[in-house]
Amino acid sequence: MPTPQHDAVVRHVARTRFPFHDQTDWPADYVTLTNVDRPTRSIPFEGAEHFPDIVIVNTKGEVREIGEVVETLDDAPVAEWRTCSLTADNLTETGERHFFLYVPAGQEDAAVALLDRHEISFAGVRGYAIDAAGAVAIVPHVTRGDSKDHR
C-alpha cells in the first residue's frame, strides 16, 4: 500500500519533471497521468493490469514514458518494471526505453545493479529525499536515455 510520502514523490515528479518547467521540446500532445488517489491508466501485465505511478501518453493513447517510485528496493517488482520498460517507447537518443525509476536517496547504485541484472532498459534512475517540511528533492543518478534529462 503506497504511503503519503510515496504519493507526494509521485505528484512532485509528475508536476516538475514530466515535463521540466523550462522544457521547450516536450511534445504538445503528451499528457502526464498519475495513478495516485485513483487508478487512471494501466498497462497489461500478466493477464491483468498494472497501474504504474506515472504514465505519459500521447493524444492517441499510446504510452510514451513511464515512471515508478519505490520506497524499498527488492526483486519483487522486477516483472512489473520489465513490463513498464517494454511498454514505454525507445525514442531516446541512445535507444534506451523511456522508463524512469525513483528510489530513496542512497539506493541508486543498487537500483541500477538490479535493473542491469535483470536486463531492463531504462532512461534514468533518480534518487529522492523528503525533508522535515515535506519538500521533495530529486537527484539524477544515471541517465541512459537523453542527456538533457540528467537534471
Beta strands, then each sheet from edge to edge (+ up, - down):
strand 1: 31-34
strand 2: 43-45
strand 3: 48-50
strand 4: 54-57
strand 5: 63-69
strand 6: 99-104
strand 7: 124-130
strand 8: 136-143
sheet 1: 1+ 4- 5+ 6+ 7+ 8-
sheet 2: 2+ 3-
end
